[in-house]
Amino acid sequence: MEFSLVEAINIDNALKKKGIDREIGILNKAFPFFSLEQLAVIDEFVVEGSEDISFLRHLPNLRKVIIRSFDYDRVIATGEYQGNSYFNQIHDFSVLRECQNLEDLYIENDICIRELDVSGLTKLRNVYLINNPRLEKISGLDEQHHLEQVVMYGNNIKQFTNITDYLYNTLDAKQNILDISIFFACIQSIEQARKLYDAYLKGLVHVSFAEKNGLTNYTTHTIEQITSLYIKFRRLFEQKGLMLAEDSEKISYVFRYVVGYIHFATEEIEMRDKLYTELIETYRGIPEFYKRNMGALHNSFNTYHFRSGNCEGIVNLMRFMLSILGIATENVHCHDRRCKQTMELNHALLRACDNGKWLYYDATYDRKNIKRFYGKSFEEITDYVDLSIFEKMISEETEYGIRQSNGTFIKC
């Protein structure tokens, strides 16, 4: 069976990992050809720098698929994703449903995936969906009865099929962490939040909800935390008549509320940074048993409860509140040139959709001059922060897609 050169290289590498070296050079005419017996050997496949994964249907014993790109947040430079070997440009993921033996699925840092359907994959055990900013719809997870590890964060889920069945079927999962956006997609009222909490009290729910975190990847909310915070803010917004207000009024209220209520945790950040340095020197990383502590300042519930948080904790709290109000948002990692820290990513901004237009809000610096509060365009905010190529692409996106330097459009 013949494959494209990129596919053949990846398949050849997969065979080498299984100890099979065909000893055929890449320039050899036989290089793109593989026997059915060779394809049947491959049970794990890593997809990087690809535009098409339809060839996966020819790997009958595939049990593990890893689809990953470089962290798009960290690409602070001029350039494009298209044609870049560090990034996938896959527009159709439907072939995954044909991988009937699939047990492990990882999709990470994919800027194109919008929908994932795993219906019929009865052997699925582990699902990791990490930092896929346009992933809006997930289908078929509610049909899975043998999930063991589920970790999702950094996505923007707006549709999640049958959350009730999903929670029932994952009661005995070893780890069950859903993207916080799934909570807001499925919980639309105080009554629904209470039902979820009651199910938790009865021992019928085993799940937590995750927020994106630039330091420890993610932080989580328990059912008790997320439902109590949701009910508190939902009541407040209903009392204020904000549920049906204009987008700009909703965003303005949330910004002013957070700036007036939340203290910027300068001292706590200094203590955290000191501890971080000690951990790096001792463990050369952040050990698992310290991640909850290190991520506390980034967590929206902690930020509200202690009335104190860092830039990302404040952004996550604003996202939490605006999600209740139906405003699309994103936690944007960037490099702030005003900050003394020299690390590549040292700040978090809120990107919010105001009447169809994306604007950036900085609740850390702009709190000092709240009378002049307003959302900034990409051009305005980049006067003092460096944003990723992805953010630039979003700012240039039209109904036709994202304009490239050659004048053509990518429709992700």
KEFIGU-328231 format. One record per residue (C-alpha): residue number from 1; residue in one letter; chain; x, y, z. Coordinates in Angstrom, 1 decimal, padded with zeros to 4 digits. Layout:
N
{NUM; a; A; {X; Y; Z}}
...
This chain:
412
{1; m; A; {000.0; 000.0; 000.0}}
{2; e; A; {001.4; 003.4; -001.0}}
{3; f; A; {001.3; 006.5; 001.2}}
{4; s; A; {002.4; 010.1; 000.9}}
{5; l; A; {006.0; 011.0; 001.8}}
{6; v; A; {005.1; 012.6; 005.1}}
{7; e; A; {002.8; 009.7; 006.0}}
{8; a; A; {005.5; 007.2; 005.0}}
{9; i; A; {008.1; 008.9; 007.1}}
{10; n; A; {005.8; 008.7; 010.1}}
{11; i; A; {004.8; 005.1; 009.5}}
{12; d; A; {008.4; 004.1; 009.0}}
{13; n; A; {009.3; 005.8; 012.4}}
{14; a; A; {006.4; 003.9; 014.0}}
{15; l; A; {007.8; 000.6; 012.7}}
{16; k; A; {011.3; 001.4; 014.0}}
{17; k; A; {009.8; 002.0; 017.5}}
{18; k; A; {008.5; -001.5; 017.2}}
{19; g; A; {012.0; -002.8; 016.4}}
{20; i; A; {011.3; -003.1; 012.6}}
{21; d; A; {013.9; -001.4; 010.4}}
{22; r; A; {013.1; -001.8; 006.7}}
{23; e; A; {016.5; -000.4; 005.8}}
{24; i; A; {015.1; 001.5; 002.9}}
{25; g; A; {016.3; 005.1; 002.2}}
{26; i; A; {013.8; 007.9; 001.9}}
{27; l; A; {014.9; 008.5; -001.7}}
{28; n; A; {014.2; 004.8; -002.6}}
{29; k; A; {011.1; 004.4; -004.8}}
{30; a; A; {010.0; 001.6; -002.4}}
{31; f; A; {010.0; 003.8; 000.6}}
{32; p; A; {006.3; 004.9; 000.5}}
{33; f; A; {005.1; 001.3; 000.2}}
{34; f; A; {004.1; -000.9; 003.1}}
{35; s; A; {002.7; -004.4; 003.4}}
{36; l; A; {-000.5; -005.1; 005.2}}
{37; e; A; {001.5; -007.2; 007.7}}
{38; q; A; {003.8; -004.2; 008.5}}
{39; l; A; {000.8; -001.9; 009.0}}
{40; a; A; {-000.8; -004.4; 011.3}}
{41; v; A; {002.2; -004.3; 013.6}}
{42; i; A; {001.6; -000.6; 014.5}}
{43; d; A; {-000.4; -000.1; 017.7}}
{44; e; A; {000.7; 003.4; 018.6}}
{45; f; A; {001.0; 006.5; 016.4}}
{46; v; A; {002.2; 010.1; 017.0}}
{47; v; A; {000.8; 012.7; 014.5}}
{48; e; A; {003.0; 015.8; 014.2}}
{49; g; A; {003.2; 018.3; 011.3}}
{50; s; A; {000.4; 016.7; 009.4}}
{51; e; A; {-002.5; 018.0; 007.3}}
{52; d; A; {-004.4; 014.7; 006.9}}
{53; i; A; {-004.9; 011.7; 009.2}}
{54; s; A; {-007.2; 009.7; 006.9}}
{55; f; A; {-004.4; 007.1; 006.5}}
{56; l; A; {-005.0; 006.0; 010.1}}
{57; r; A; {-007.8; 003.8; 008.9}}
{58; h; A; {-005.2; 001.6; 007.3}}
{59; l; A; {-003.6; 000.8; 010.7}}
{60; p; A; {-006.1; -002.0; 011.9}}
{61; n; A; {-004.5; -002.6; 015.3}}
{62; l; A; {-004.1; 001.0; 016.4}}
{63; r; A; {-004.6; 001.4; 020.1}}
{64; k; A; {-003.0; 004.7; 020.9}}
{65; v; A; {-003.1; 008.0; 018.9}}
{66; i; A; {-001.3; 011.1; 019.9}}
{67; i; A; {-002.1; 014.2; 017.9}}
{68; r; A; {000.0; 017.1; 019.1}}
{69; s; A; {001.5; 020.4; 018.0}}
{70; f; A; {003.8; 022.9; 019.7}}
{71; d; A; {002.3; 025.1; 022.3}}
{72; y; A; {000.7; 027.9; 020.2}}
{73; d; A; {000.8; 030.3; 023.2}}
{74; r; A; {004.6; 030.3; 023.1}}
{75; v; A; {005.0; 031.3; 019.4}}
{76; i; A; {005.6; 035.0; 019.9}}
{77; a; A; {007.1; 035.9; 016.6}}
{78; t; A; {006.1; 036.7; 013.0}}
{79; g; A; {005.2; 033.8; 010.8}}
{80; e; A; {002.4; 031.4; 010.1}}
{81; y; A; {001.2; 028.0; 011.3}}
{82; q; A; {000.5; 026.7; 007.8}}
{83; g; A; {003.4; 024.6; 006.5}}
{84; n; A; {005.1; 024.7; 009.8}}
{85; s; A; {006.3; 021.3; 010.8}}
{86; y; A; {005.7; 022.1; 014.5}}
{87; f; A; {001.9; 022.3; 013.9}}
{88; n; A; {-000.8; 020.1; 012.5}}
{89; q; A; {-003.2; 021.5; 010.0}}
{90; i; A; {-005.9; 018.8; 010.2}}
{91; h; A; {-009.4; 019.7; 009.1}}
{92; d; A; {-011.1; 016.3; 009.4}}
{93; f; A; {-010.9; 014.1; 012.5}}
{94; s; A; {-013.8; 011.8; 011.5}}
{95; v; A; {-011.4; 008.9; 010.7}}
{96; l; A; {-010.8; 008.4; 014.4}}
{97; r; A; {-014.3; 006.7; 014.6}}
{98; e; A; {-012.9; 004.0; 012.2}}
{99; c; A; {-010.2; 003.1; 014.7}}
{100; q; A; {-012.3; 000.5; 016.4}}
{101; n; A; {-009.4; -000.8; 018.6}}
{102; l; A; {-008.5; 002.7; 019.9}}
{103; e; A; {-007.9; 002.8; 023.7}}
{104; d; A; {-005.9; 006.0; 024.2}}
{105; l; A; {-006.5; 009.3; 022.5}}
{106; y; A; {-004.5; 012.5; 023.0}}
{107; i; A; {-005.1; 015.8; 021.2}}
{108; e; A; {-003.0; 018.7; 022.3}}
{109; n; A; {-002.4; 022.3; 021.1}}
{110; d; A; {-004.5; 021.9; 018.0}}
{111; i; A; {-005.7; 025.2; 016.6}}
{112; c; A; {-008.0; 023.7; 013.9}}
{113; i; A; {-010.1; 021.0; 015.6}}
{114; r; A; {-013.6; 022.2; 016.2}}
{115; e; A; {-015.5; 019.0; 016.7}}
{116; l; A; {-014.7; 015.5; 018.1}}
{117; d; A; {-016.9; 012.5; 017.8}}
{118; v; A; {-015.9; 009.2; 019.5}}
{119; s; A; {-019.2; 007.4; 019.0}}
{120; g; A; {-018.7; 003.7; 018.7}}
{121; l; A; {-015.2; 003.5; 020.1}}
{122; t; A; {-016.2; 000.9; 022.7}}
{123; k; A; {-012.6; 000.2; 023.8}}
{124; l; A; {-011.7; 003.8; 024.6}}
{125; r; A; {-010.0; 004.0; 028.0}}
{126; n; A; {-008.1; 007.3; 028.2}}
{127; v; A; {-008.9; 010.7; 026.7}}
{128; y; A; {-006.7; 013.8; 027.0}}
{129; l; A; {-007.9; 017.0; 025.3}}
{130; i; A; {-005.5; 019.8; 026.1}}
{131; n; A; {-005.3; 023.4; 024.9}}
{132; n; A; {-007.4; 023.1; 021.8}}
{133; p; A; {-008.9; 026.6; 021.7}}
{134; r; A; {-011.5; 026.0; 019.0}}
{135; l; A; {-012.8; 022.6; 020.1}}
{136; e; A; {-016.4; 023.4; 020.6}}
{137; k; A; {-018.3; 020.2; 020.3}}
{138; i; A; {-017.7; 016.7; 021.8}}
{139; s; A; {-020.0; 013.8; 020.9}}
{140; g; A; {-019.9; 010.1; 021.9}}
{141; l; A; {-018.2; 010.3; 025.3}}
{142; d; A; {-021.5; 009.7; 027.0}}
{143; e; A; {-021.6; 006.3; 025.3}}
{144; q; A; {-018.3; 005.2; 026.8}}
{145; h; A; {-018.6; 002.7; 029.7}}
{146; h; A; {-014.9; 001.9; 030.4}}
{147; l; A; {-013.2; 005.3; 030.7}}
{148; e; A; {-010.4; 005.3; 033.2}}
{149; q; A; {-008.5; 008.6; 032.7}}
{150; v; A; {-010.1; 011.7; 031.3}}
{151; v; A; {-008.3; 015.1; 031.4}}
{152; m; A; {-009.5; 018.1; 029.5}}
{153; y; A; {-008.5; 021.8; 029.8}}
{154; g; A; {-007.8; 024.8; 027.6}}
{155; n; A; {-010.7; 024.0; 025.3}}
{156; n; A; {-013.9; 026.0; 024.6}}
{157; i; A; {-016.7; 023.4; 024.6}}
{158; k; A; {-020.1; 024.7; 023.8}}
{159; q; A; {-021.8; 021.4; 023.1}}
{160; f; A; {-021.3; 018.2; 025.1}}
{161; t; A; {-023.7; 015.3; 024.4}}
{162; n; A; {-025.7; 014.1; 027.4}}
{163; i; A; {-023.7; 015.1; 030.4}}
{164; t; A; {-026.0; 013.0; 032.6}}
{165; d; A; {-025.1; 009.7; 031.0}}
{166; y; A; {-021.5; 010.7; 030.8}}
{167; l; A; {-021.3; 011.3; 034.6}}
{168; y; A; {-023.2; 008.0; 035.3}}
{169; n; A; {-020.8; 006.0; 033.1}}
{170; t; A; {-017.6; 007.5; 034.6}}
{171; l; A; {-018.5; 007.1; 038.3}}
{172; d; A; {-015.7; 004.6; 038.7}}
{173; a; A; {-013.1; 006.4; 036.5}}
{174; k; A; {-009.7; 006.7; 038.2}}
{175; q; A; {-009.4; 010.4; 037.1}}
{176; n; A; {-012.2; 012.5; 035.6}}
{177; i; A; {-011.3; 016.1; 034.9}}
{178; l; A; {-013.6; 018.0; 032.5}}
{179; d; A; {-012.9; 021.4; 030.9}}
{180; i; A; {-014.7; 024.1; 032.9}}
{181; s; A; {-016.3; 025.2; 029.7}}
{182; i; A; {-018.3; 021.9; 029.7}}
{183; f; A; {-019.9; 023.0; 033.0}}
{184; f; A; {-021.2; 026.2; 031.5}}
{185; a; A; {-022.3; 024.4; 028.3}}
{186; c; A; {-024.4; 022.0; 030.4}}
{187; i; A; {-025.5; 024.1; 033.4}}
{188; q; A; {-027.8; 026.9; 032.4}}
{189; s; A; {-029.8; 027.6; 035.6}}
{190; i; A; {-029.6; 027.5; 039.4}}
{191; e; A; {-031.9; 024.5; 039.4}}
{192; q; A; {-029.5; 022.5; 037.2}}
{193; a; A; {-026.6; 023.5; 039.4}}
{194; r; A; {-028.4; 022.3; 042.4}}
{195; k; A; {-029.3; 018.9; 040.8}}
{196; l; A; {-025.6; 018.4; 040.0}}
{197; y; A; {-024.7; 019.2; 043.6}}
{198; d; A; {-027.4; 016.9; 044.9}}
{199; a; A; {-026.1; 014.1; 042.7}}
{200; y; A; {-022.6; 014.7; 044.1}}
{201; l; A; {-023.9; 014.5; 047.7}}
{202; k; A; {-025.6; 011.2; 046.8}}
{203; g; A; {-022.3; 009.8; 045.5}}
{204; l; A; {-023.6; 009.7; 041.9}}
{205; v; A; {-020.9; 012.0; 040.5}}
{206; h; A; {-017.2; 011.7; 040.4}}
{207; v; A; {-015.8; 014.6; 038.4}}
{208; s; A; {-013.9; 017.9; 038.8}}
{209; f; A; {-013.7; 020.9; 036.4}}
{210; a; A; {-010.4; 022.4; 035.2}}
{211; e; A; {-009.2; 025.9; 034.3}}
{212; k; A; {-006.1; 026.6; 032.2}}
{213; n; A; {-003.1; 027.5; 034.2}}
{214; g; A; {000.2; 028.8; 032.8}}
{215; l; A; {002.3; 027.5; 035.7}}
{216; t; A; {001.0; 024.0; 036.5}}
{217; n; A; {-001.1; 023.4; 033.3}}
{218; y; A; {-004.4; 023.4; 035.1}}
{219; t; A; {-006.2; 023.9; 038.4}}
{220; t; A; {-009.5; 022.2; 039.4}}
{221; h; A; {-012.8; 022.9; 041.0}}
{222; t; A; {-014.8; 020.4; 043.1}}
{223; i; A; {-018.5; 020.1; 042.4}}
{224; e; A; {-019.1; 021.9; 045.7}}
{225; q; A; {-016.9; 024.8; 044.8}}
{226; i; A; {-018.1; 025.3; 041.2}}
{227; t; A; {-021.8; 025.0; 042.0}}
{228; s; A; {-021.6; 027.3; 045.0}}
{229; l; A; {-019.8; 030.0; 043.0}}
{230; y; A; {-022.2; 029.6; 040.0}}
{231; i; A; {-025.3; 030.0; 042.2}}
{232; k; A; {-023.8; 033.0; 044.0}}
{233; f; A; {-023.0; 034.9; 040.8}}
{234; r; A; {-026.1; 033.8; 038.9}}
{235; r; A; {-028.3; 035.2; 041.7}}
{236; l; A; {-026.2; 038.4; 041.7}}
{237; f; A; {-026.6; 038.9; 037.9}}
{238; e; A; {-030.3; 038.2; 038.0}}
{239; q; A; {-030.8; 040.7; 040.8}}
{240; k; A; {-028.8; 043.3; 038.8}}
{241; g; A; {-030.8; 042.6; 035.6}}
{242; l; A; {-027.6; 041.7; 033.8}}
{243; m; A; {-028.7; 038.4; 032.2}}
{244; l; A; {-030.4; 040.3; 029.3}}
{245; a; A; {-028.1; 043.3; 029.2}}
{246; e; A; {-025.8; 044.3; 026.3}}
{247; d; A; {-022.5; 042.6; 026.0}}
{248; s; A; {-020.5; 045.8; 026.8}}
{249; e; A; {-022.6; 046.3; 030.0}}
{250; k; A; {-021.9; 042.8; 031.1}}
{251; i; A; {-018.2; 043.0; 030.5}}
{252; s; A; {-018.0; 046.4; 032.2}}
{253; y; A; {-019.8; 045.3; 035.3}}
{254; v; A; {-017.6; 042.2; 035.7}}
{255; f; A; {-014.4; 044.1; 035.2}}
{256; r; A; {-015.4; 046.8; 037.7}}
{257; y; A; {-016.6; 044.1; 040.2}}
{258; v; A; {-013.4; 042.1; 040.1}}
{259; v; A; {-011.1; 045.2; 040.2}}
{260; g; A; {-013.1; 046.5; 043.2}}
{261; y; A; {-013.3; 043.2; 045.1}}
{262; i; A; {-010.1; 041.3; 044.3}}
{263; h; A; {-006.7; 042.3; 045.7}}
{264; f; A; {-003.7; 041.8; 043.4}}
{265; a; A; {-001.6; 039.2; 045.3}}
{266; t; A; {001.8; 040.9; 045.2}}
{267; e; A; {003.1; 039.4; 048.5}}
{268; e; A; {001.6; 036.0; 047.8}}
{269; i; A; {003.2; 036.0; 044.3}}
{270; e; A; {006.6; 036.8; 045.8}}
{271; m; A; {006.2; 033.9; 048.3}}
{272; r; A; {005.1; 031.6; 045.5}}
{273; d; A; {008.0; 032.5; 043.3}}
{274; k; A; {010.4; 031.9; 046.2}}
{275; l; A; {008.9; 028.4; 046.7}}
{276; y; A; {009.0; 027.8; 042.9}}
{277; t; A; {012.7; 028.5; 042.9}}
{278; e; A; {013.3; 026.1; 045.8}}
{279; l; A; {011.2; 023.4; 044.1}}
{280; i; A; {013.1; 023.7; 040.8}}
{281; e; A; {016.5; 023.5; 042.7}}
{282; t; A; {015.3; 020.5; 044.7}}
{283; y; A; {013.2; 018.5; 042.3}}
{284; r; A; {014.1; 020.1; 038.9}}
{285; g; A; {010.4; 020.7; 038.4}}
{286; i; A; {007.1; 021.0; 040.3}}
{287; p; A; {006.2; 017.6; 041.9}}
{288; e; A; {002.6; 016.5; 041.8}}
{289; f; A; {002.1; 016.9; 045.5}}
{290; y; A; {002.9; 020.7; 045.2}}
{291; k; A; {000.9; 021.5; 042.1}}
{292; r; A; {-002.3; 022.3; 044.0}}
{293; n; A; {-000.4; 024.7; 046.2}}
{294; m; A; {001.5; 026.3; 043.3}}
{295; g; A; {-001.7; 026.7; 041.2}}
{296; a; A; {-003.8; 028.3; 043.9}}
{297; l; A; {-003.3; 031.9; 042.9}}
{298; h; A; {-004.5; 030.9; 039.3}}
{299; n; A; {-007.7; 029.4; 040.4}}
{300; s; A; {-011.0; 031.4; 040.1}}
{301; f; A; {-012.6; 029.9; 043.2}}
{302; n; A; {-009.6; 030.6; 045.4}}
{303; t; A; {-009.3; 034.1; 043.9}}
{304; y; A; {-012.9; 034.9; 044.9}}
{305; h; A; {-012.8; 033.1; 048.2}}
{306; f; A; {-009.6; 034.7; 049.5}}
{307; r; A; {-010.3; 038.0; 047.5}}
{308; s; A; {-006.7; 037.7; 046.2}}
{309; g; A; {-005.2; 036.3; 043.0}}
{310; n; A; {-002.5; 036.8; 040.4}}
{311; c; A; {-003.2; 038.0; 036.9}}
{312; e; A; {-004.4; 034.6; 035.7}}
{313; g; A; {-006.5; 034.0; 038.8}}
{314; i; A; {-008.3; 037.3; 038.1}}
{315; v; A; {-008.7; 036.5; 034.4}}
{316; n; A; {-010.1; 033.1; 035.3}}
{317; l; A; {-012.6; 034.6; 037.7}}
{318; m; A; {-013.7; 037.1; 035.1}}
{319; r; A; {-014.1; 034.2; 032.6}}
{320; f; A; {-016.2; 032.3; 035.2}}
{321; m; A; {-018.5; 035.3; 035.7}}
{322; l; A; {-018.8; 036.1; 032.0}}
{323; s; A; {-019.5; 032.5; 031.1}}
{324; i; A; {-022.6; 032.7; 033.3}}
{325; l; A; {-023.6; 035.8; 031.3}}
{326; g; A; {-023.1; 034.0; 028.0}}
{327; i; A; {-020.0; 036.0; 026.9}}
{328; a; A; {-017.4; 034.1; 024.9}}
{329; t; A; {-013.9; 034.6; 026.5}}
{330; e; A; {-010.4; 033.3; 026.4}}
{331; n; A; {-007.5; 033.2; 028.9}}
{332; v; A; {-004.6; 034.7; 026.8}}
{333; h; A; {-001.0; 034.0; 027.9}}
{334; c; A; {001.4; 036.7; 026.7}}
{335; h; A; {004.7; 038.5; 027.4}}
{336; d; A; {004.2; 041.9; 029.0}}
{337; r; A; {007.2; 044.2; 028.2}}
{338; r; A; {006.3; 046.4; 031.2}}
{339; c; A; {007.0; 043.5; 033.6}}
{340; k; A; {010.4; 043.0; 035.2}}
{341; q; A; {010.2; 039.3; 034.7}}
{342; t; A; {012.1; 038.2; 031.6}}
{343; m; A; {010.4; 034.8; 031.1}}
{344; e; A; {008.7; 034.3; 027.7}}
{345; l; A; {005.2; 034.2; 029.1}}
{346; n; A; {004.7; 036.4; 032.2}}
{347; h; A; {001.2; 037.7; 032.1}}
{348; a; A; {-002.5; 036.8; 031.4}}
{349; l; A; {-005.1; 038.9; 029.7}}
{350; l; A; {-008.8; 038.4; 029.1}}
{351; r; A; {-010.1; 038.2; 025.6}}
{352; a; A; {-013.8; 038.7; 025.4}}
{353; c; A; {-016.3; 039.0; 022.6}}
{354; d; A; {-018.2; 042.3; 022.8}}
{355; n; A; {-021.1; 042.2; 020.2}}
{356; g; A; {-019.1; 040.1; 017.8}}
{357; k; A; {-015.8; 041.8; 018.2}}
{358; w; A; {-012.8; 040.4; 020.2}}
{359; l; A; {-011.3; 042.8; 022.7}}
{360; y; A; {-008.6; 042.5; 025.3}}
{361; y; A; {-008.9; 043.4; 029.0}}
{362; d; A; {-006.1; 043.8; 031.5}}
{363; a; A; {-007.4; 043.7; 035.0}}
{364; t; A; {-003.9; 043.9; 036.5}}
{365; y; A; {-002.6; 047.2; 035.1}}
{366; d; A; {-005.9; 048.9; 034.1}}
{367; r; A; {-007.2; 048.6; 037.7}}
{368; k; A; {-005.0; 051.6; 038.4}}
{369; n; A; {-007.0; 053.8; 036.0}}
{370; i; A; {-010.4; 052.3; 036.1}}
{371; k; A; {-012.1; 055.5; 034.9}}
{372; r; A; {-010.5; 055.0; 031.5}}
{373; f; A; {-011.4; 051.3; 031.4}}
{374; y; A; {-012.1; 050.0; 027.9}}
{375; g; A; {-011.4; 046.9; 025.8}}
{376; k; A; {-008.4; 047.1; 023.6}}
{377; s; A; {-008.0; 045.8; 020.0}}
{378; f; A; {-005.1; 043.6; 019.0}}
{379; e; A; {-003.2; 046.6; 017.7}}
{380; e; A; {-003.8; 048.6; 020.9}}
{381; i; A; {-002.8; 045.8; 023.3}}
{382; t; A; {000.3; 044.9; 021.4}}
{383; d; A; {001.7; 048.4; 022.1}}
{384; y; A; {003.1; 046.8; 025.3}}
{385; v; A; {002.5; 043.0; 025.2}}
{386; d; A; {003.7; 040.4; 022.8}}
{387; l; A; {000.9; 038.0; 021.7}}
{388; s; A; {001.1; 034.7; 019.9}}
{389; i; A; {000.6; 034.2; 016.2}}
{390; f; A; {-002.7; 032.6; 017.1}}
{391; e; A; {-004.0; 035.8; 018.6}}
{392; k; A; {-003.0; 037.8; 015.6}}
{393; m; A; {-004.8; 035.2; 013.4}}
{394; i; A; {-007.9; 035.6; 015.5}}
{395; s; A; {-007.8; 039.3; 015.2}}
{396; e; A; {-007.6; 039.0; 011.4}}
{397; e; A; {-010.3; 036.3; 011.0}}
{398; t; A; {-013.3; 037.0; 008.9}}
{399; e; A; {-016.2; 035.0; 007.7}}
{400; y; A; {-013.9; 033.6; 005.0}}
{401; g; A; {-011.3; 032.4; 007.4}}
{402; i; A; {-007.9; 033.7; 008.5}}
{403; r; A; {-005.9; 035.7; 005.9}}
{404; q; A; {-002.4; 034.5; 005.2}}
{405; s; A; {000.5; 036.8; 004.0}}
{406; n; A; {000.0; 035.6; 000.4}}
{407; g; A; {-003.6; 036.8; 000.4}}
{408; t; A; {-005.3; 033.4; 000.7}}
{409; f; A; {-007.5; 032.3; 003.6}}
{410; i; A; {-007.3; 029.3; 006.0}}
{411; k; A; {-010.7; 028.1; 007.1}}
{412; c; A; {-009.8; 026.3; 010.3}}
